[in-house]
Each structure stands twice: as structure tokens, then as C-alpha cells.
Amino acid sequence: MTADIIEGKFNTKLPVPVENVLRGAIEQDLEDVIIIGRTKDQELYMAASNGDGPELLWLIECAKSYILSPDCE
């Protein structure tokens, strides 16, 4: 039995080093990017390459939907 490994599927609860996630994003041909994280002091951090609020919210909602239903594509 073999397993397929598909990046971007959120089917693990194991931590992944931040550097690995950012490196993977850099290797993609991304048009826009949103970074949402938490500092070691538990403060919210957010940065985006696009300043269009509605567009950012749309991307966040798409990601949220994907995280909640990763089997639906």
C-alpha cells in the first residue's frame, strides 16, 4: 500500500516549521499572498501583498472553506 503526498492539504495536526511553509510559498507562482500568524508572544500577525480589503477577505473565506472541507475541490 502506498500513500500519495499532496501539499496544501490540511490533514495533519503535526507542526510544520514556519520556514518550510514560507519556502514552499516562495516556490509557487503566487499572484497574491496573505500571511496570518501568531507571534511567540501570542499576538496576531498579518501581512498581505494586496491592499484590497474585499479581495483579501474573499481569499480568506476561500481558504476557510477549503480547510473545513478539504475533500471538496
C-alpha positions as CSV (number, residue, x, y, z in Angstrom):
1,M,0.0,0.0,0.0
2,T,1.4,3.4,-0.9
3,A,0.3,6.9,0.1
4,D,0.1,10.0,-2.1
5,I,1.5,13.1,-0.5
6,I,-0.3,16.2,-1.6
7,E,1.0,19.6,-0.4
8,G,-1.6,22.1,0.8
9,K,-4.0,19.5,2.2
10,F,-4.6,20.2,5.9
11,N,-4.8,16.6,7.1
12,T,-2.2,16.7,9.8
13,K,-2.1,18.2,13.2
14,L,1.7,17.9,13.4
15,P,3.6,21.2,13.4
16,V,5.5,22.2,10.3
17,P,8.4,24.6,10.6
18,V,7.4,28.1,9.5
19,E,10.5,28.2,7.3
20,N,9.3,25.2,5.3
21,V,5.8,26.7,4.8
22,L,7.2,30.0,3.6
23,R,9.8,28.4,1.4
24,G,7.0,26.3,-0.2
25,A,5.0,29.5,-0.9
26,I,8.0,31.2,-2.4
27,E,8.4,28.3,-4.9
28,Q,4.9,28.8,-6.2
29,D,4.0,31.4,-8.8
30,L,1.7,33.3,-6.5
31,E,-0.2,36.4,-7.6
32,D,-1.3,37.4,-4.1
33,V,-0.3,36.2,-0.7
34,I,-1.7,36.7,2.8
35,I,0.3,35.7,5.9
36,I,-1.6,35.2,9.1
37,G,0.2,34.0,12.1
38,R,0.8,34.3,15.8
39,T,4.0,35.5,17.4
40,K,5.7,33.8,20.2
41,D,4.0,36.4,22.5
42,Q,0.7,35.1,21.1
43,E,0.0,38.3,19.2
44,L,-1.7,38.3,15.8
45,Y,0.5,39.0,12.8
46,M,-0.9,39.6,9.3
47,A,0.7,40.8,6.1
48,A,-0.6,40.9,2.6
49,S,0.7,41.7,-0.9
50,N,-2.6,43.2,-1.9
51,G,-4.2,46.1,-0.1
52,D,-7.8,45.4,-1.4
53,G,-9.8,44.5,1.7
54,P,-12.7,42.8,-0.1
55,E,-10.3,40.7,-2.2
56,L,-8.3,39.7,0.9
57,L,-11.5,38.7,2.7
58,W,-12.6,36.6,-0.3
59,L,-9.2,34.8,-0.3
60,I,-9.5,34.2,3.5
61,E,-13.0,32.8,3.1
62,C,-12.0,30.5,0.2
63,A,-9.1,29.2,2.4
64,K,-11.5,28.8,5.3
65,S,-13.9,26.8,3.2
66,Y,-11.1,24.6,1.9
67,I,-9.8,23.9,5.4
68,L,-13.3,22.9,6.6
69,S,-13.9,20.7,3.6
70,P,-10.6,19.6,2.1
71,D,-12.2,16.7,0.2
72,C,-14.4,19.1,-1.8
73,E,-12.5,20.6,-4.7
